[in-house]
Amino acid sequence: QRILRLAEMCRRLETEEEKVLPFYPSLLAEREQQDARRILVASPNEPLARAMQDYVALERFWQRFNKAKLEEKALERARAALANRNQHLRELLRQYLAGAAPSQKVPRDPPPL
């Protein structure tokens, strides 16, 4: 019940795009979608199916939760890639600066003639 109340509260904070567009577009054909709707509307005969109807309201929660987890993983990978690129660029900069620095062996002033 607590999760459902929180989901309702969060619903108010959704953007228009989130309210209108589904998270996962269906890959089913039109006929398959109609069959699925017909099955969902029919009352279940099996005890497990009847028990699962209590959790139908959580489907949207789990979709959002999974989407957030996927985005989190994608951001972690992007951050790791950026950290690797940053390290590589720092190494290139260090090499450039080491090559551009005047050598200790070469005297600054030429010897007088």
ABEGO torsion letter per residue (X at the ends): XAAAAAAAAAAAABBAAAAABBABBBABBAAAAAAAAAAAABBBABAAAAAAAAAAAAAAAAAAAAAAAAAAAAAAAAAAAAAAAAAAAAAAAAAAAAAABBBAABBABBBBX
